[in-house]
């Protein structure tokens, strides 16, 4: 199998890892908020919004790369 055939699988797994990290960080931000650090939790959630905004593009790109 050529290395170029591995790229879509690699990107898919990388995206899965990113989403798992997002979920874990969100759980931590919820815990931080409970312990009177709402500002920190809000900052974390703002950073996580970037992941959410990019997720659709990543999915579309992965789908397109599987077609080739």
C-alpha positions in Angstrom: 0.0 0.0 0.0 1.5 3.4 -1.0 2.1 5.9 1.7 -0.4 8.3 0.1 -3.1 5.7 0.7 -2.4 5.9 4.5 -2.9 9.6 4.7 -6.8 9.6 4.9 -6.6 7.0 7.7 -4.0 9.0 9.5 -6.0 12.1 9.3 -9.1 10.3 10.5 -7.4 9.0 13.5 -5.8 12.4 14.2 -9.3 13.9 14.1 -10.6 11.2 16.5 -7.8 12.0 18.9 -8.6 15.7 18.7 -12.2 15.2 19.4 -11.4 12.9 22.4 -9.1 15.6 23.8 -11.9 18.2 23.3 -14.3 16.1 25.3 -11.8 15.6 28.1 -10.9 19.3 28.3 -14.6 20.2 28.3 -15.1 17.9 31.3 -12.2 19.6 33.1 -13.6 23.0 32.3 -16.9 22.0 33.8 -15.1 20.9 37.0 -13.1 24.2 37.1 -16.3 26.2 36.8 -17.9 24.3 39.7 -14.9 25.3 41.9 -15.4 29.1 41.4 -13.2 29.6 38.3 -15.9 30.6 35.8 -13.5 32.9 33.9 -11.0 30.0 33.3 -13.8 27.7 32.3 -15.1 30.3 29.8 -11.7 30.8 28.3 -11.3 27.1 27.9 -14.7 26.8 26.2 -13.8 29.7 23.8 -10.6 27.8 22.8 -12.7 24.6 22.3 -15.0 26.5 19.9 -12.1 26.6 17.5 -12.1 22.8 17.4 -15.9 22.8 16.8 -15.6 25.4 14.0 -12.9 23.4 12.2 -14.5 20.0 12.7 -16.9 20.2 9.8 -14.1 21.3 7.4 -12.0 18.4 8.6 -14.8 15.9 8.0 -15.5 17.2 4.5 -11.8 17.1 3.6 -11.5 13.5 4.9 -14.6 12.5 2.9 -13.2 14.1 -0.2 -9.8 12.4 0.2 -11.5 9.0 0.4 -13.0 9.5 -3.0 -9.5 9.7 -4.6 
